[in-house]
Amino acid sequence: MPVAQPPNPDDVVLALVRSELDRFIVALSATVDPHMPRPDSPDRLAGALSTAIEKVGGQGRPSVVRSPAGLYTPEYWHIRIAGADRKTKALVERFATGRGGA
């Protein structure tokens, strides 16, 4: 049986419902490029986050998973940024509160 690894204090982990995700995406888009296609899939969102992190000179590897797969259950978007530095953590905090900008 695999042993669970303790959480890494350098990782950023968020779980957002749709309304929170929408606010996050608006702030993210304002920072990356207001004219970019809406990052409405896990891959697009992870890519946009990578671009935003790079733009501020931060570090971290984003991954995004959407769950659950059921039609009538509340949807959550799970965002993890492995190895986030201080700049990246501040950036994600701004997005989570709906504030964009680099």
N, C-alpha and C positions, 0 to 999 in steps of 0.2 A: 504494500500500500504506500503511495507517495506521501511524503511529509509536506504539509503546507508551509510555504515560505512566509516569513513575517513580512508585513508591508514595508516597502521601501519609502523612507521619509522624503526622498527626492521625487517621488511620483505624485502627480496630480490626478485625482480621481473624482469625477462628477457623474451624477445620474440626473438627467433632466427630463421633465415631462414636456409635452408639446409647447405649452405657453412659454416655459422657460427657454426651451430650445429656440423658439422664434426670436426672442429677445437676444439670445446669444448670437444667433446667425446674423441679425441686423448689425450688431456691434462688430462682429468679425468682418462682415462684408465692407463696412465703412472703413475699416483699417486696411484690408487687403486691396480691394478695388470695388467701389460701389456698382460698377457695371459688369462684374463677373457673374456667371451663371450661379443661381442660388445653390449653395452646398446642401442639397436635399437628400443625399445618400450618405451612408457611413464613409465610403471612400472619398467622396467629394469633400465632406466635412474634415476628414483627417488631412487631406491635401491642402485645404485652405488654412487649417491650423498650422501645418508645416510652413507654409508661405508666411503667415503672420509671425511665427516664431523667428524665422530667418530674418524677416524684415526688421525686427527689433534687436537682432543680434543675440537672441536667446538660444537656449539648448533644450532639447527634449524631443522624444519620438512619439507623436500622437497615434492613437488607435481609437476607433469608434465602433461600437456594436449597438444595434437596435434590438430591443426585446420587449415583451415576448412576441412570439410570432402569431398569436391569436388575433382574430378580427375584432372581438368585442372586449378586449382587456386593455387597461391603460398602457400606453406605449411609453417606454423609457429609452433614452439614448444615453449609453454609458460611454463616457469619454475618459480615456487614460492617457496621460502624457508621462512616459517613462523618462527618468533622468532630468526632470525639469529644474532649471536654475531659477535664481531670484527674478530675473527679467521675465521669464516665461510664466512663473507663478503670478506675478503682478499683472501680466497681460491677460491671463485667463480670468483672474478676479475681475478685471474691468469688463470683459465680455459677459461674465456671469451676472453682473449688475446692470448690463445693458449700455455700458459706456464703450464706445469705440475709440479709435485714434491710436497712433503709435507712440 
